[in-house]
């Protein structure tokens, strides 16, 4: 009887695993359908059908898993947020269910026949070059080419400016007129990264009305009558499903995304036709008015042109004075920077890659691709591990070709390797590595002699990904310097050496010691930053301490060492310090690098709002590798945050202080990022080893980070809306200026709470600096406008704008510049003015 039950149990697990594989395939189809909605005009109906099927599949697996799994299963809500967030939460739920089912399969020794059959079929059909090309074409769809229209009168220098900014490779010297107009209607200059439309200028004898009509007809032809004039990628993702009819097939890649309207500076004229084109054909917020021939334009001429344009409604920051290469290329870098800022996000990288004038900007953009590359490699590692869930015989290493070829193709597209010869070289290299490792993997990885386990598949995938990323990045940077090598120089023997170093980094596993007074929430914090089941609920004390001595909670990426808390009534500060130091020194004396303490999390209870001398002495004792963690920050008031931060900043730099809540899961992303940085620095090994460590760290925390980010973003929006509503209530006070003080205090309270949500240590200095960058203050705006019925919308809108800017500021890691912060504030303020605010009370 027991045998029959065991067999039935295994079959149930295998059926659930099969349904998860079906869900995985559905998710891939959903992703492609969403890309279709944003790019080639796919239908919302298809996406809805796939989404419903995917949800049903997950619900079925969740119900089955809940009956078989004795522990808790992490649940992810699907209904809140935009489309992209919803998909991320569904995928996080998929990953959690896959973890539970795979754990049950492993515990019950269940043979995974289904996965074996799939793997064999995949091996028979895999063509590495074809797989690479297919994935490359898919990845290329996300590398969008911006369309920039250059308009203005004949002779204002349109084509010369294009050639100066984008180089002679795009615009030949013969394209520039010498004494006669060269443009007949619209000329298109393009390469792999950009498309420019050089328009024919208005000539003598031509009617202005005809000129405007021709320009309008061209723009409408590019845009499509029913489409928005300029693409905003994020709003499209939010609204495509609910608002866009299935029969509309807009191709956003064909739209005009930006307009450079040239006015010749030395002519000192802005005509009615110029103003009509700017106001009627092109929305002014998407036009850069360019005063050309700056080198021969007198200051008073430029000043007069600017005056006329700003009086007509053109933003002063959207007016740039430039000259072409012959005039010294003055103002061209500013034009490039402003264009990048004004383009929709999906097109910015392509524009920077296309421009010729600023190598530093292009180099910076290449460097910024490192995080995207890491995510591509991380996903490939995950896919390879799943393929090797049942260990692969060495001769079946080719089973890993699909995720490897896909990873290589996405990296090639990311770094702009569009040349056919380079694509062939990259695809061929991946196949060569796999074939070579099939023959000698047991020499490079002795533990793989009896088969390739998930961990081994992940190491191989990560090493190939990092090697290709480094090679592609080096080529892209060489291309910017115009020192292009003949090929990518991918070498098998060089890779084998790289692989050995990378593999050493995979074994890096930092030890993190968590200490502090008893009751501060040390064990709860460890439970919050590890997967379910690592820290049992029974380990967390309610009313009394449960940890005695040191207890180790091992995970795949770190060992968390939970220490007994200091009890002020039973221990002195020196005794507790000796207790912690003795553990550190014992590990140091063991001659085992795997036992060394890499960083210490010293926890302080934020709800107590007091830093005692005992805390200060212990922090100074362990300061070298300490992250100061303020726990229970959800219980702190604004005055408490200010007081605690001022005291802590005397003990520790701001970037080593993190505010967290194990209860609401806030600040955890910041804490984990700080721990990764400190652990990597402590290793002091080769860069490739650190890459391997970071790949594994990122994979472990991928789903958690998404969940934390979604939760924090939602909580932040709640605080901003609450603070704006509270500002509306305060503004009801009838006495002039009596409400300014409370409104400013309300702003400050919101800022402190948002900082705590994101884990940042903020005080009055940070708040003052932030408000100075934003250039916004409720007090200033209300003092300037004492009309009673305007006070409520002004108070709510300013507070909302400050909140949105603060949210963006903390999400960026507190690095946004003042110009970007002002833009975030103004966008939030404009959004708030459209809403009918209802006063709210205390929270």
Long-range contacts (C-beta under 8 A, 24 or more apart in sequence): 6-108, 9-68, 9-108, 10-108, 10-110, 10-111, 12-64, 12-68, 13-68, 13-101, 13-104, 13-105, 13-108, 13-110, 14-105, 14-110, 14-112, 14-113, 14-114, 15-64, 16-61, 16-64, 16-65, 16-101, 17-101, 17-102, 17-105, 17-112, 17-114, 17-115, 18-114, 19-57, 19-60, 19-61, 20-57, 20-61, 20-94, 20-97, 20-98, 20-101, 21-114, 21-115, 21-118, 22-57, 23-54, 23-57, 23-58, 23-61, 23-94, 24-94, 26-50, 26-53, 26-54, 26-57, 27-54, 27-87, 27-90, 27-91, 27-94, 30-54, 30-87, 31-87, 32-138, 34-83, 34-84, 34-87, 34-237, 34-240, 35-138, 35-141, 35-142, 37-236, 37-240, 37-241, 37-244, 38-233, 38-236, 38-237, 38-240, 38-252, 39-141, 39-142, 39-144, 39-251, 39-252, 39-253, 40-141, 40-251, 41-248, 41-249, 41-250, 41-251, 43-246, 44-240, 44-241, 44-242, 44-244, 44-246, 45-246, 47-241, 48-241, 54-90, 55-90, 58-90, 58-93, 58-94, 58-97, 61-97, 61-101, 62-93, 62-97, 65-97, 65-100, 65-101, 65-104, 68-104, 69-100, 69-103, 69-104, 71-100, 71-532, 71-533, 72-532, 73-97, 73-100, 73-532, 74-532, 74-707, 76-707, 80-714, 81-710, 81-713, 81-714, 82-234, 82-237, 82-238, 83-237, 83-238, 83-240, 83-241, 84-237, 85-710, 88-706, 88-710, 89-706, 89-707, 89-710, 91-706, 92-703, 92-706, 92-707, 95-702, 95-703, 96-703, 98-386, 99-531, 102-389, 111-390, 112-389, 112-390, 115-389, 115-390, 116-390, 119-387, 119-390, 119-392, 119-396, 119-399, 122-387, 122-399, 122-402, 123-396, 123-398, 123-399, 126-398, 126-399, 126-401, 126-402, 126-405, 128-401, 128-404, 128-405, 128-427, 128-428, 128-430, 128-431, 128-434, 129-424, 129-427, 129-428, 129-431, 131-401, 131-402, 131-405, 131-406, 131-409, 132-405, 132-406, 132-408, 132-409, 132-423, 132-426, 132-427, 132-430, 133-409, 133-423, 133-427, 134-409, 135-405, 135-406, 135-409, 135-410, 136-409, 136-410, 136-412, 136-413, 136-423, 138-409, 139-409, 139-410, 139-412, 139-413, 139-414, 140-413, 140-418, 142-346, 142-413, 143-349, 143-350, 143-413, 143-414, 143-416, 144-252, 144-253, 144-346, 144-347, 144-350, 145-190, 145-192, 145-193, 145-194, 145-195, 145-253, 145-347, 145-350, 146-194, 146-195, 146-257, 146-258, 146-343, 146-344, 146-347, 146-350, 146-351, 147-195, 147-196, 147-197, 147-222, 147-253, 147-254, 147-255, 147-256, 147-257, 147-258, 148-194, 148-195, 148-196, 148-197, 148-256, 148-257, 148-258, 148-259, 148-260, 148-339, 148-351, 149-196, 149-197, 149-199, 149-219, 149-256, 149-258, 149-259, 149-260, 149-282, 150-196, 150-197, 150-198, 150-199, 150-259, 150-260, 150-262, 151-199, 151-215, 151-259, 151-260, 151-261, 151-262, 151-277, 151-282, 152-199, 152-201, 152-261, 152-262, 152-263, 152-264, 152-274, 152-292, 153-201, 153-202, 153-262, 153-263, 153-264, 153-271, 153-274, 154-181, 154-183, 154-200, 154-201, 154-202, 154-203, 155-181, 155-201, 155-264, 156-201, 156-262, 156-263, 156-264, 156-292, 156-293, 157-262, 157-264, 157-292, 157-293, 157-324, 158-183, 158-198, 158-199, 158-201, 158-260, 158-262, 159-183, 159-198, 160-324, 160-325, 160-326, 161-260, 161-262, 161-290, 161-292, 161-322, 161-324, 161-332, 162-189, 162-196, 162-198, 163-324, 163-325, 164-324, 164-325, 164-329, 164-332, 164-356, 164-357, 165-332, 165-335, 165-336, 165-355, 165-356, 165-357, 166-194, 166-196, 166-354, 166-355, 166-356, 167-356, 170-194, 170-196, 170-354, 171-196, 185-214, 185-218, 186-218, 191-354, 192-416, 192-418, 193-350, 193-351, 193-353, 193-354, 193-416, 194-350, 194-351, 194-354, 197-222, 197-256, 202-273, 208-271, 208-272, 208-273, 208-276, 211-273, 212-273, 212-276, 212-277, 212-280, 212-281, 215-277, 215-281, 216-280, 216-281, 219-256, 219-281, 219-282, 222-254, 222-255, 222-256, 223-254, 223-255, 223-256, 224-250, 224-251, 224-254, 224-255, 226-250, 227-252, 227-255, 229-255, 229-256, 229-282, 229-283, 229-286, 230-255, 230-256, 230-257, 230-283, 230-286, 230-344, 231-255, 231-257, 231-344, 231-346, 232-344, 233-344, 233-345, 233-346, 234-345, 257-286, 257-343, 257-344, 257-347, 258-286, 258-288, 258-339, 258-342, 258-343, 259-286, 259-287, 259-288, 260-287, 260-288, 260-290, 260-335, 260-339, 261-287, 261-288, 261-289, 261-290, 262-290, 262-291, 262-292, 263-289, 263-290, 263-291, 263-292, 263-305, 264-291, 264-292, 264-293, 265-291, 265-292, 265-293, 265-294, 265-296, 265-297, 265-301, 265-302, 265-305, 265-321, 266-293, 266-296, 266-297, 266-298, 266-301, 268-297, 268-298, 268-301, 268-304, 268-305, 270-305, 270-308, 270-309, 270-312, 275-312, 278-312, 278-314, 279-312, 279-313, 284-313, 284-314, 284-315, 284-318, 285-315, 285-318, 286-342, 287-314, 287-318, 288-318, 288-319, 288-320, 288-335, 288-338, 288-339, 288-342, 289-314, 289-318, 289-319, 289-320, 290-319, 290-320, 290-321, 290-322, 290-335, 291-319, 291-320, 291-321, 291-322, 292-322, 292-323, 292-324, 293-323, 293-324, 293-327, 294-321, 294-322, 294-323, 294-327, 294-330, 294-331, 295-323, 295-327, 295-328, 295-330, 296-323, 296-327, 297-321, 318-342, 329-357, 332-357, 332-358, 333-357, 333-358, 333-361, 336-361, 337-361, 353-416, 359-480, 359-481, 362-480, 363-477, 363-480, 366-415, 366-473, 366-476, 366-477, 366-480, 369-414, 369-415, 369-473, 370-469, 370-473, 372-414, 373-411, 373-414, 373-465, 373-469, 373-473, 374-694, 374-695, 374-698, 375-698, 376-407, 376-410, 376-411, 376-414, 376-465, 377-407, 377-411, 377-461, 377-462, 377-465, 377-466, 377-469, 377-695, 378-695, 378-698, 378-699, 378-702, 379-407, 380-404, 380-406, 380-407, 380-461, 380-465, 381-458, 381-461, 381-462, 381-465, 381-695, 381-699, 382-458, 382-699, 382-702, 383-461, 384-454, 384-457, 384-458, 384-460, 384-461, 385-454, 385-455, 385-457, 385-458, 386-454, 387-457, 388-452, 388-453, 388-454, 388-456, 388-457, 389-454, 391-450, 391-451, 391-452, 391-453, 392-451, 392-452, 392-457, 393-451, 393-452, 394-438, 394-441, 394-442, 394-448, 394-449, 394-451, 394-452, 395-438, 396-438, 396-452, 397-434, 397-435, 397-437, 397-438, 397-441, 397-452, 397-460, 398-434, 398-435, 398-438, 400-434, 400-452, 400-457, 400-460, 400-461, 401-430, 401-431, 401-434, 403-461, 404-430, 404-434, 404-461, 404-464, 405-430, 407-461, 407-464, 407-465, 407-468, 408-464, 408-465, 408-468, 411-465, 411-468, 411-469, 411-472, 412-468, 412-472, 414-472, 415-472, 415-473, 415-475, 415-476, 416-476, 417-472, 417-475, 417-476, 417-488, 421-487, 422-475, 422-487, 422-488, 425-487, 425-488, 425-490, 426-468, 426-472, 426-488, 426-490, 429-468, 429-488, 429-490, 429-492, 430-464, 430-468, 432-492, 433-464, 433-492, 433-495, 436-492, 436-496, 444-496, 444-499, 444-500, 444-503, 445-503, 455-506, 458-506, 458-696, 458-699, 459-502, 459-503, 459-506, 459-692, 460-499, 462-502, 462-506, 462-691, 462-692, 462-695, 462-696, 463-495, 463-498, 463-499, 463-502, 463-503, 463-692, 464-495, 465-695, 466-498, 466-502, 466-688, 466-691, 466-692, 466-695, 467-495, 467-498, 467-499, 467-502, 498-688, 501-686, 501-688, 501-689, 502-688, 502-689, 502-691, 502-692, 503-692, 504-685, 504-686, 504-689, 504-692, 505-685, 505-686, 505-688, 505-689, 505-690, 505-691, 505-692, 505-693, 506-692, 506-693, 506-696, 508-679, 508-683, 508-685, 508-689, 508-690, 508-692, 508-693, 509-557, 509-558, 509-559, 509-594, 510-558, 510-559, 510-598, 510-599, 510-675, 510-679, 510-682, 510-683, 511-558, 511-559, 511-561, 511-587, 511-594, 511-595, 511-596, 511-597, 511-598, 512-558, 512-559, 512-560, 512-561, 512-597, 512-598, 512-599, 512-600, 512-601, 512-675, 512-679, 513-561, 513-563, 513-580, 513-583, 513-584, 513-597, 513-599, 513-600, 513-601, 514-560, 514-561, 514-562, 514-563, 514-600, 514-601, 514-603, 515-563, 515-565, 515-566, 515-580, 515-600, 515-601, 515-602, 515-603, 515-618, 515-622, 516-565, 516-566, 516-602, 516-603, 516-604, 516-615, 516-629, 517-565, 517-566, 517-567, 517-568, 517-603, 517-604, 517-605, 517-614, 517-615, 518-545, 518-564, 518-565, 518-566, 518-567, 519-545, 519-565, 519-605, 520-565, 520-603, 520-604, 520-605, 520-631, 520-632, 521-603, 521-605, 521-631, 521-632, 521-662, 522-547, 522-562, 522-563, 522-565, 522-601, 522-603, 523-547, 523-562, 524-631, 524-662, 524-663, 525-601, 525-603, 525-629, 525-631, 525-660, 525-662, 526-553, 526-560, 526-562, 527-662, 528-660, 528-662, 528-665, 528-668, 529-560, 529-668, 529-671, 529-672, 529-704, 530-555, 530-560, 531-555, 550-583, 555-700, 556-696, 556-700, 557-696, 557-697, 557-700, 557-701, 558-675, 558-679, 558-697, 561-597, 566-614, 566-618, 568-614, 573-613, 573-614, 573-617, 573-618, 576-618, 577-617, 577-618, 577-621, 580-618, 580-622, 581-621, 596-682, 597-625, 598-625, 598-678, 598-679, 598-682, 598-683, 599-625, 599-626, 599-627, 599-675, 599-678, 599-679, 599-682, 600-625, 600-626, 600-627, 601-626, 601-627, 601-629, 601-671, 601-675, 602-626, 602-627, 602-628, 602-629, 603-629, 603-631, 604-628, 604-629, 604-630, 604-631, 604-644, 604-648, 605-631, 605-632, 606-630, 606-631, 606-632, 606-633, 606-635, 606-636, 606-640, 606-641, 606-644, 606-659, 607-632, 607-635, 607-636, 607-640, 609-636, 609-637, 609-640, 609-643, 609-644, 610-644, 611-644, 611-647, 611-648, 611-651, 616-651, 619-651, 619-652, 620-651, 623-651, 623-652, 625-678, 625-682, 626-652, 626-656, 627-656, 627-657, 627-658, 627-671, 627-674, 627-675, 627-678, 628-652, 628-656, 628-657, 628-658, 629-658, 629-660, 629-671, 630-657, 630-658, 630-659, 630-660, 630-761, 631-660, 631-661, 631-662, 632-661, 632-662, 632-663, 633-659, 633-660, 633-661, 633-666, 633-667, 633-756, 634-661, 634-663, 634-664, 634-666, 634-756, 636-756, 638-748, 638-749, 638-752, 638-753, 641-752, 641-755, 641-756, 641-762, 641-763, 642-752, 642-763, 642-764, 645-761, 645-762, 645-763, 646-763, 648-761, 649-761, 649-763, 654-761, 657-761, 658-759, 658-760, 658-761, 659-755, 659-756, 659-759, 659-760, 659-761, 660-759, 664-711, 664-715, 665-707, 665-708, 665-711, 665-712, 666-708, 666-711, 666-712, 666-715, 666-756, 666-757, 666-758, 666-759, 667-756, 667-757, 667-758, 667-759, 668-704, 668-708, 668-759, 669-705, 669-708, 669-709, 669-712, 669-758, 669-759, 670-758, 670-759, 670-760, 671-759, 672-701, 672-704, 672-705, 712-757, 712-758, 713-807, 713-811, 715-757, 716-754, 716-757, 716-758, 716-803, 716-807, 716-810, 717-807, 719-750, 719-753, 719-754, 719-757, 719-803, 720-750, 720-754, 720-799, 720-800, 720-803, 720-804, 720-807, 721-800, 722-840, 722-843, 723-747, 723-749, 723-750, 723-799, 723-800, 723-803, 724-796, 724-797, 724-799, 724-800, 724-803, 724-832, 724-837, 725-796, 725-837, 725-838, 725-839, 725-840, 726-799, 726-839, 726-840, 726-841, 726-842, 726-843, 727-778, 727-795, 727-796, 727-798, 727-799, 728-792, 728-793, 728-795, 728-796, 728-837, 728-838, 728-839, 728-840, 729-839, 729-840, 729-841, 730-795, 731-782, 731-791, 731-792, 731-794, 731-795, 731-796, 732-792, 732-839, 734-788, 736-786, 737-782, 737-783, 737-786, 739-782, 739-791, 739-795, 740-778, 740-779, 740-782, 740-783, 743-778, 743-779, 743-782, 743-795, 743-799, 744-777, 744-778, 744-779, 746-778, 746-799, 747-771, 747-777, 747-778, 747-799, 747-802, 750-799, 750-802, 750-803, 750-806, 751-802, 751-806, 754-803, 754-806, 754-807, 754-810, 755-806, 755-810, 757-810, 758-810, 758-811, 760-810, 760-814, 766-814, 770-805, 770-806, 770-809, 770-821, 771-802, 772-818, 773-817, 773-818, 773-821, 773-822, 774-801, 774-802, 774-805, 774-818, 774-821, 774-822, 774-825, 775-818, 775-822, 775-825, 776-801, 776-802, 776-805, 776-822, 776-825, 776-829, 778-802, 792-837, 792-839, 793-832, 793-833, 793-837, 796-832, 796-835, 796-837, 797-829, 797-832, 797-833, 798-829, 800-828, 800-829, 800-831, 800-832, 801-825, 801-826, 801-827, 801-828, 801-829, 801-832, 802-828, 803-828, 804-828, 804-831
